[in-house]
Amino acid sequence: MNLKRVLERAVSRPVEIILTDNRTNVVSFKKQKGRVVLRIQRLFTEAPLDVVMELAELIKRPSIRTPRINEFIRRNQWRIRKRARLYDRIEPAGRVYNLQRVFERLNREYFSGRIDAVITWGKRSPRKAVRKRTLGSYNADTGTIRINPLLDSARVPRYFLEYVVYHEMLHADMGIRRRKNGRLAIHTREFKRREREFRHYSRAVQWEKRLG
């Protein structure tokens, strides 16, 4: 079943589907410019037709009851929660910065506490070129944010570390978008717009240029 095609026929308008790994806010949507932007837990790609049709009705009438959706989520809750962690050791506490505290504050301030992810410092690598290339990453399969340990330094401003964490949290929040040609759209126009909402965005971008 083509989920996008079924939904578009049922609601009579274009539907952009964003798959997420969120374990709490599994369904949300907004209507804009004649289309629907639907954020759903990736489990819904396997939902039966009756659940999908109820999802379409929810889009058309947001106040309706959704017993089929609720039952589908209840029966598959174990699958939503069962996310293997690729990293044996989760170490958010660094020598200078505690990533968990940074994550929790940003989650409250910018995301209303909805980001469900694990955050940790990455492994220290002796290869300088590799270390400098990636400051942070988000793994959607495990819901894990990794931050380059080079940033665990008193020479790194707190606002810059927060900017890197915020950037990866945006990836967790916005999920995966796929273009018509099948390619993944990662840093979309909407992503960049939201990135600029970070209060120290300009300072952080300027400081990042010093890293070379």
C-alpha positions as CSV (number, residue, x, y, z in Angstrom):
1,M,0.0,0.0,0.0
2,N,1.3,3.4,-0.9
3,L,0.6,5.4,2.2
4,K,1.0,8.8,0.6
5,R,-1.2,8.0,-2.3
6,V,-4.0,6.6,-0.1
7,L,-4.0,9.6,2.2
8,E,-3.9,12.1,-0.7
9,R,-6.9,10.5,-2.3
10,A,-8.8,10.4,1.0
11,V,-8.2,14.0,2.0
12,S,-8.2,15.5,-1.5
13,R,-5.0,17.5,-1.2
14,P,-1.3,16.9,-1.4
15,V,0.2,15.3,1.7
16,E,3.9,15.6,2.8
17,I,4.8,12.7,5.1
18,I,7.7,13.1,7.6
19,L,8.7,9.9,9.3
20,T,9.9,10.2,12.9
21,D,11.1,8.0,15.7
22,N,9.2,9.9,18.4
23,R,7.8,7.6,21.0
24,T,5.3,10.1,22.5
25,N,4.0,12.4,19.8
26,V,3.3,9.7,17.2
27,V,0.9,11.7,15.0
28,S,0.8,15.4,14.3
29,F,-0.1,17.5,11.2
30,K,-0.7,21.0,10.0
31,K,-2.4,22.4,6.9
32,Q,-0.6,25.0,4.9
33,K,-0.9,26.4,1.4
34,G,-3.4,23.8,0.3
35,R,-1.4,20.8,1.5
36,V,-1.0,18.7,4.7
37,V,2.3,18.3,6.4
38,L,2.0,15.0,8.4
39,R,4.5,13.9,11.0
40,I,4.0,10.2,11.9
41,Q,5.9,7.5,13.7
42,R,7.5,5.4,11.1
43,L,5.5,2.4,12.4
44,F,2.5,3.8,10.4
45,T,4.1,2.8,7.2
46,E,3.0,-0.7,8.2
47,A,-0.5,0.3,9.3
48,P,-3.5,-1.6,7.9
49,L,-6.0,0.2,5.6
50,D,-8.6,0.9,8.3
51,V,-6.1,2.7,10.4
52,V,-4.8,4.7,7.5
53,M,-8.4,5.7,6.6
54,E,-9.1,6.8,10.2
55,L,-5.9,8.8,10.0
56,A,-7.3,10.5,6.9
57,E,-10.5,11.3,8.7
58,L,-8.5,12.8,11.6
59,I,-6.8,15.1,9.2
60,K,-10.2,16.3,7.8
61,R,-11.8,16.4,11.3
62,P,-9.2,16.9,14.0
63,S,-11.8,16.6,16.8
64,I,-13.0,13.0,16.0
65,R,-12.2,10.0,18.2
66,T,-9.6,7.6,16.8
67,P,-10.2,4.1,18.3
68,R,-8.4,2.3,15.5
69,I,-5.3,4.5,15.7
70,N,-5.2,4.2,19.5
71,E,-5.5,0.4,19.3
72,F,-2.8,0.2,16.6
73,I,-0.4,2.2,18.8
74,R,-1.3,0.2,21.9
75,R,-0.6,-3.1,20.1
76,N,2.7,-1.9,18.7
77,Q,4.0,0.1,21.7
78,W,6.6,-2.5,22.3
79,R,8.0,-2.0,18.8
80,I,8.1,1.8,19.3
81,R,10.0,1.4,22.5
82,K,12.3,-1.4,21.3
83,R,15.1,0.7,19.8
84,A,18.6,-0.8,20.0
85,R,21.3,1.6,21.2
86,L,24.4,1.2,19.0
87,Y,26.7,2.6,21.6
88,D,27.5,0.5,24.6
89,R,28.5,3.4,26.7
90,I,26.4,6.6,26.9
91,E,28.5,9.3,28.5
92,P,26.8,12.7,28.5
93,A,29.0,14.1,31.3
94,G,32.2,15.5,30.0
95,R,35.2,17.2,31.6
96,V,33.7,20.6,31.0
97,Y,30.1,20.2,29.8
98,N,27.3,17.9,30.7
99,L,25.4,17.2,27.5
100,Q,22.3,15.9,29.3
101,R,21.8,19.2,31.1
102,V,22.3,21.1,27.8
103,F,19.8,18.8,26.0
104,E,17.1,19.1,28.7
105,R,17.3,22.9,28.8
106,L,17.1,23.2,25.0
107,N,14.3,20.6,24.9
108,R,12.2,22.7,27.3
109,E,13.0,26.1,25.6
110,Y,12.7,25.2,21.9
111,F,10.8,21.9,21.7
112,S,8.3,21.8,24.5
113,G,10.0,18.7,25.9
114,R,9.0,16.5,23.0
115,I,12.4,15.4,21.8
116,D,13.0,11.7,22.8
117,A,16.6,11.0,22.2
118,V,19.8,9.9,24.0
119,I,22.8,12.2,23.9
120,T,26.4,11.3,24.5
121,W,29.9,12.4,23.7
122,G,31.5,10.5,20.8
123,K,34.7,8.5,21.0
124,R,37.9,10.5,21.0
125,S,39.8,9.8,17.7
126,P,43.5,10.3,17.0
127,R,42.7,11.3,13.5
128,K,42.5,15.1,13.5
129,A,40.9,15.5,10.1
130,V,38.1,13.2,11.0
131,R,37.5,14.8,14.4
132,K,37.2,18.3,12.8
133,R,34.9,17.3,10.0
134,T,31.8,16.3,12.1
135,L,30.8,18.2,15.2
136,G,27.6,16.3,15.8
137,S,25.4,13.6,14.4
138,Y,21.9,12.1,14.9
139,N,21.1,8.5,14.3
140,A,17.4,8.1,13.6
141,D,17.5,4.3,14.0
142,T,18.7,4.5,17.6
143,G,17.5,8.0,18.5
144,T,21.1,8.9,19.6
145,I,22.8,12.2,19.3
146,R,26.6,12.1,19.4
147,I,28.7,15.2,19.9
148,N,32.3,15.5,19.0
149,P,34.5,15.4,22.2
150,L,36.6,18.3,20.8
151,L,33.8,20.6,22.0
152,D,34.2,19.4,25.6
153,S,36.7,22.2,26.2
154,A,36.8,25.4,28.2
155,R,38.0,27.1,25.0
156,V,34.6,26.3,23.4
157,P,31.9,28.8,24.3
158,R,28.7,27.3,25.8
159,Y,26.6,29.0,23.2
160,F,28.4,27.2,20.4
161,L,28.1,23.8,22.0
162,E,24.4,24.5,22.5
163,Y,24.1,25.4,18.9
164,V,25.6,22.1,17.8
165,V,23.2,20.2,20.1
166,Y,20.3,22.3,18.9
167,H,21.1,21.5,15.3
168,E,21.1,17.7,16.0
169,M,17.9,18.0,18.0
170,L,16.3,19.7,15.0
171,H,17.1,16.6,13.0
172,A,15.4,14.5,15.6
173,D,12.4,16.7,15.6
174,M,11.9,17.1,11.9
175,G,12.4,13.5,10.9
176,I,13.3,12.3,7.4
177,R,12.0,14.0,4.3
178,R,12.3,12.3,0.9
179,R,12.2,14.3,-2.3
180,K,10.3,13.2,-5.4
181,N,13.5,11.9,-6.9
182,G,14.0,9.6,-3.9
183,R,16.9,11.6,-2.4
184,L,16.8,12.5,1.3
185,A,16.2,16.2,2.1
186,I,18.2,16.9,5.2
187,H,18.9,20.6,5.5
188,T,15.7,21.9,3.9
189,R,14.6,25.5,3.8
190,E,12.3,24.8,6.8
191,F,15.2,23.3,8.7
192,K,17.4,26.3,8.0
193,R,14.6,28.7,9.0
194,R,14.2,26.9,12.3
195,E,17.9,26.7,12.9
196,R,18.0,30.5,12.8
197,E,15.6,30.6,15.7
198,F,18.4,29.6,18.0
199,R,19.0,32.7,20.1
200,H,22.8,32.7,19.6
201,Y,22.7,31.6,15.9
202,S,24.7,34.5,14.5
203,R,27.4,34.3,17.1
204,A,27.7,30.5,16.8
205,V,28.1,30.7,13.0
206,Q,30.8,33.3,13.3
207,W,32.6,31.3,15.9
208,E,32.4,28.2,13.8
209,K,34.3,29.9,11.0
210,R,37.3,30.1,13.3
211,L,37.5,26.3,13.4
212,G,38.5,26.3,9.8
